């Protein structure tokens, strides 16, 4: 793989970094890759500090690895910390299985004298989509840090092109605007600036399940490298508790390796079980109203309410004592929905369902618990029969 023609263009409030991606060992067509950030900052120091090259390398190295490219040559200067971190991330991925054992060799432009930007204070930036992990990360950040602390999150990146707009044929522009509108009250309440970002990274050739199981942590870091100017702490809301270290694209053992000497990646929240996060969010009305966990909803609908993730979230809200929300309606779901929506539970989800059984039984929902126990048991039997957790 060759990453070339790296450029930065500023038009109005939009800053677009772009590059051309060419494949060497695979018969894929060349393609342009871009990151667009609408933050109103037209500073051109971003162009010469290696940040753009770091963004494209973090974004593309996982794809080069899974497709068996022998090298990634990038025509730009990248941080050696990021290069070493990507090799370490690859070692984690291969230990989990499903990846070629040999990592692509990273070739960079000769290290010359880099333009040094004027000293600037470190800023804290988070990712926000409306999900439980990101909202809880923001809530904890406000509890932990004072407003004058460098780690106090003042800005949040809202990305178009990950779960929304991931298909080139369907940009889902109105759906993305809906997300921004839903997050606006949360941002206003905590004094947060939302920064719209857009990328076509998911339009590059990938493999089934690769995004969720290996790629999305590096992709988040790539957007962060492209979006932030000057020194930054980039907070990623973690998904799983440390006692459930399932192989995932964003993972507490891996995400930090996508840091550079300028951008520090922090995977936050892995000491909390998901049900504990929902219990915490139950005391924050604005967050409950903004909740968006669904990847199945259409148009400007935030959550379909019927898919596995929506149903599980509704049960978590019920266990947390929230009987109804604007985001989902009633938290108690008819048992008939479960056979229709939840045909197959994978191990990461099975663990989360196990955490719900005792409080659901305490509410007298025995029939629902029996159904969930049956699906959980089927999951572990498949694993016991040697079925590898689904990855690549």
C-alpha positions in Angstrom: 0.0 0.0 0.0 1.2 3.5 -0.8 -0.3 6.6 0.8 0.6 9.6 -1.3 -0.6 13.1 -2.3 -1.2 14.2 1.3 -2.8 17.6 1.3 -4.7 20.1 3.4 -7.3 22.5 2.1 -9.2 25.0 4.2 -12.5 26.4 2.8 -14.7 28.5 5.1 -15.1 26.6 8.4 -14.1 23.3 6.9 -10.5 21.8 6.9 -10.1 18.8 4.6 -7.1 16.6 4.7 -6.8 14.1 1.8 -4.6 11.5 0.4 -4.5 8.9 -2.4 -4.5 5.2 -1.4 -2.9 2.8 -3.8 -2.7 -1.0 -3.3 0.3 -3.0 -4.3 -0.4 -6.7 -3.5 -4.2 -6.6 -3.9 -6.1 -5.9 -7.1 -8.1 -3.0 -5.5 -8.5 0.3 -7.4 -6.8 3.4 -6.1 -9.0 5.6 -4.0 -9.0 9.0 -2.3 -9.3 9.1 1.5 -10.3 12.3 3.3 -11.0 13.7 6.8 -13.2 16.8 6.9 -13.4 18.8 10.2 -15.8 21.7 10.6 -14.4 23.5 13.7 -13.9 27.0 12.3 -10.1 26.8 12.8 -8.2 27.8 9.6 -4.8 27.6 11.2 -2.3 26.1 8.7 0.2 24.8 11.3 -1.5 21.4 10.9 -0.1 21.0 7.5 3.6 20.7 8.5 3.6 18.9 11.9 3.1 15.3 10.7 -0.5 15.2 12.0 -2.0 14.4 8.6 0.4 11.6 7.9 -0.3 10.2 11.3 -4.0 10.2 10.6 -3.7 8.4 7.3 -1.2 5.8 8.7 -3.4 5.0 11.7 -6.5 4.7 9.4 -4.9 2.5 6.7 -2.4 0.2 8.5 -5.1 -2.1 9.8 -6.6 -2.5 6.3 -3.1 -3.2 4.8 -2.5 -5.8 7.5 -5.8 -7.7 7.0 -5.4 -7.8 3.3 -1.8 -9.0 3.4 0.0 -6.0 2.0 3.7 -6.4 2.5 4.3 -2.8 3.3 2.7 0.6 3.9 4.7 3.4 2.3 3.5 6.8 3.3 4.8 9.9 1.6 5.0 12.0 4.8 6.7 12.2 8.1 5.0 10.2 10.9 5.7 10.0 14.6 7.9 7.0 15.5 5.8 6.5 18.6 2.8 5.8 16.4 4.8 3.5 14.1 5.9 1.4 17.1 2.4 1.5 18.5 0.9 0.1 15.3 3.3 -2.8 15.3 2.3 -3.5 18.9 -1.4 -3.3 18.0 -0.7 -5.8 15.2 0.9 -8.2 17.7 -2.3 -8.0 19.8 -4.5 -8.6 16.7 -2.4 -11.7 15.6 -2.6 -13.1 19.2 -6.4 -13.0 18.9 -6.4 -14.8 15.6 -7.7 -14.1 12.1 -4.9 -11.8 11.0 -1.8 -12.5 8.8 1.1 -13.1 11.1 3.5 -10.7 9.3 2.9 -7.1 9.8 3.2 -4.8 6.8 6.5 -2.9 6.9 5.9 0.8 7.5 8.1 3.0 5.3 8.1 6.7 5.8 9.7 9.7 4.3 13.2 10.5 5.5 13.1 12.2 8.9 14.1 15.8 8.3 13.6 19.0 10.3 10.0 19.4 11.1 8.3 22.8 11.4 7.6 23.4 15.0 4.3 25.0 15.8 4.0 27.7 18.5 3.6 26.3 21.9 -0.1 25.7 22.8 -1.8 24.3 25.8 -2.9 20.6 25.8 -6.6 20.2 25.0 -8.9 17.4 25.9 -11.2 16.0 23.2 -13.7 13.2 23.3 -15.8 11.2 20.9 -19.6 11.4 21.1 -22.3 9.5 19.2 -25.1 9.3 21.7 -24.1 5.8 22.9 -23.8 4.7 26.6 -20.0 4.6 26.6 -19.4 8.1 25.3 -22.0 9.7 27.4 -20.8 8.0 30.5 -17.2 9.0 29.7 -18.3 12.6 29.5 -20.3 12.3 32.8 -17.2 10.9 34.6 -15.0 13.5 33.0 -17.1 16.3 34.6 -16.9 14.5 38.0 -13.2 14.0 37.9 -11.7 17.2 36.5 -12.0 20.9 37.2 -12.7 23.3 34.4 -9.1 24.5 34.4 -7.6 21.0 34.1 -6.0 20.0 30.8 -8.1 16.8 30.8 -11.4 18.6 31.1 -13.2 17.7 27.8 -14.2 20.9 26.1 -14.8 19.5 22.6 -16.4 16.4 21.2 -15.9 14.9 17.7 -19.2 13.7 16.1 -18.3 11.5 13.1 -20.1 11.0 9.9 -18.9 8.0 8.0 -18.7 5.4 10.8 -22.1 3.9 11.7 -23.8 6.7 9.8 -22.8 7.2 6.1 -20.6 4.1 6.0 -22.0 3.2 2.6 -21.0 5.3 -0.4 -24.5 4.9 -1.9 -26.3 6.3 1.1 -24.7 9.3 2.8 -27.5 9.5 5.4 -27.1 13.3 5.7 -30.4 13.9 7.5 -29.7 11.2 10.0 -26.4 12.7 10.8 -28.0 16.1 11.4 -30.5 14.4 13.6 -27.7 13.1 15.8 -26.2 16.6 16.1 -29.6 18.0 17.1 -30.0 15.3 19.8 -26.6 15.9 21.3 -27.0 19.7 21.3 -28.8 19.9 24.7 -26.2 17.6 26.3 -23.4 19.8 25.0 -25.1 23.0 26.1 -25.7 21.6 29.6 -22.0 20.7 30.2 -20.4 23.5 28.2 -19.1 21.3 25.3 -18.4 22.3 21.7 -19.5 19.7 19.2 -17.2 19.4 16.2 -18.7 17.7 13.1 -16.3 15.4 11.3 -16.7 13.4 8.1 -14.6 10.7 6.5 -15.0 8.1 3.8 -12.6 5.6 5.5 -15.3 2.9 5.6 -15.6 3.1 1.8 -12.1 1.5 1.4 -12.0 -2.3 0.9 -12.4 -4.2 4.2 -13.6 -7.7 5.3 -16.7 -8.9 7.1 -16.7 -8.0 10.8 -13.2 -6.4 10.5 -14.5 -2.9 11.5 -15.9 -4.0 14.8 -13.5 -6.7 15.7 -10.2 -4.9 14.8 -10.4 -1.6 13.0 -12.6 1.0 14.7 -10.2 1.9 17.6 -7.5 2.9 15.1 -10.1 4.7 13.0 -11.2 6.8 15.9 -7.6 7.7 16.6 -7.1 8.6 12.9 -10.0 11.1 13.0 -8.5 12.5 16.2 -5.1 13.0 14.7 -6.7 14.7 11.7 -9.1 16.9 13.7 -7.0 18.2 16.6 -4.5 21.0 16.3 -1.6 21.1 18.8 -1.1 18.9 21.8 -4.2 16.9 22.8 -5.6 14.2 25.0 -8.1 12.1 23.0 -10.7 10.2 25.1 -12.3 7.0 23.7 -15.2 5.6 25.7 -14.5 1.9 26.3 -17.0 -0.8 25.9 -16.1 -3.8 28.0 -15.0 -4.3 31.6 -11.4 -5.4 32.2 -12.7 -8.8 33.4 -14.3 -9.3 29.9 -11.3 -8.8 27.6 -13.0 -9.8 24.4 -11.1 -9.0 21.1 -12.6 -5.8 19.8 -11.7 -3.0 17.4 -11.5 -0.6 20.3 -9.9 -2.3 23.3 -8.3 -1.1 26.6 -5.0 -2.9 25.8 -4.7 -1.6 22.3 -6.2 1.9 21.9 -3.3 3.7 23.7 -0.9 2.4 21.1 -2.4 4.7 18.5 -0.9 7.7 20.3 1.8 10.0 19.0 4.0 12.4 20.8 1.4 15.1 20.1 -1.9 13.2 20.7 -2.4 10.9 23.7 -5.1 8.3 23.2 -7.0 7.4 26.5 -9.4 4.4 26.6 -11.7 5.4 29.4 -14.3 3.5 31.4 -13.1 -0.1 31.4 -13.4 -0.4 35.1 -17.2 -0.1 34.8 -19.6 -2.8 33.8 -22.2 -1.6 31.2 -25.1 -1.9 33.6 -23.2 0.4 36.1 -22.8 3.0 33.3 -26.5 2.9 32.6 -27.3 3.3 36.3 -25.1 6.4 36.4 -26.7 7.8 33.3 -30.2 7.3 34.9 -29.5 10.4 37.0 -28.8 12.6 33.9 -32.1 13.4 32.0 -30.4 15.1 29.1 -28.2 12.0 28.4 -31.2 9.7 28.6 -33.1 11.8 26.1 -30.0 11.8 23.7 -29.3 8.0 23.9 -28.7 6.5 20.5 -27.4 2.9 20.4 -29.1 1.6 17.3 -27.5 0.7 14.0 -30.7 -0.6 12.5 -32.9 2.6 12.6 -33.8 4.3 9.4 -34.1 7.9 8.4 -34.2 10.4 11.3 -35.3 7.7 13.8 -32.7 7.5 16.6 -33.5 4.0 17.8 -35.6 1.3 16.2 -36.5 -0.2 19.6 -36.7 -3.7 18.3 -33.1 -4.8 17.4 -30.9 -6.8 19.8 -29.0 -3.7 21.0 -32.1 -1.6 21.5 -33.9 -4.4 23.4 -30.8 -5.0 25.6 -30.5 -1.3 26.3 -34.2 -1.1 27.3 -33.7 -3.9 29.8 -30.6 -2.1 31.2 -32.7 1.0 31.7 -35.4 -1.0 33.4 -32.8 -2.6 35.7 -31.5 0.9 36.4 -35.0 2.0 37.5 -35.9 4.0 34.4 -39.4 2.9 33.3 -39.6 5.0 30.2 -37.5 7.3 28.1 -38.0 9.6 25.1 -35.3 7.6 23.3 -36.9 4.2 23.6 -40.4 4.5 25.1 -41.3 1.9 27.8 -38.2 0.1 29.1 -40.2 -3.1 29.7 -40.3 -5.1 26.4 -42.8 -7.8 25.4 -41.1 -11.2 25.5 -42.3 -12.0 22.0 -39.8 -9.5 20.6 -36.8 -11.4 21.9 -37.3 -14.6 19.8 -37.7 -12.4 16.7 -34.7 -10.1 17.3 -32.2 -12.1 19.3 -31.5 -15.3 17.4 -27.8 -15.6 18.2 -25.9 -14.1 21.2 -22.1 -13.7 20.9 -19.9 -14.0 24.0 -19.4 -10.3 24.7 -23.2 -9.8 24.7 -23.8 -13.0 26.7 -21.7 -11.6 29.6 -23.8 -8.4 29.6 -27.0 -10.4 29.7 -25.8 -12.4 32.6 -25.3 -9.2 34.5 -29.1 -8.5 34.0 -30.5 -11.8 35.1 -30.5 -11.3 38.9 -32.2 -7.8 38.9 -34.7 -9.0 36.3 -35.6 -12.0 38.4 -36.0 -9.6 41.4 -38.7 -7.8 39.3 -40.5 -11.1 38.8 -39.7 -11.3 35.0 -39.0 -15.1 35.3 -40.3 -16.0 31.8 -38.0 -13.4 30.1 -35.1 -14.6 32.2 -35.7 -18.3 31.2 -35.6 -17.2 27.5 -32.4 -15.2 28.0 -30.8 -18.1 30.0 -31.6 -20.4 27.1 -29.9 -18.1 24.6 -26.9 -17.5 26.9 -26.5 -21.3 27.3 -26.6 -21.8 23.6 -23.8 -19.2 23.2 -21.5 -20.9 25.6 -22.2 -24.4 24.2 -21.1 -23.1 20.8 -17.9 -21.8 22.4 -17.4 -25.1 24.2 -17.7 -26.9 21.0 -14.7 -25.0 19.7 -16.4 -22.2 17.8 -14.0 -19.2 17.8 -15.5 -15.8 18.8 -16.5 -14.4 15.5 -13.8 -12.2 14.1 -12.1 -12.2 10.8 
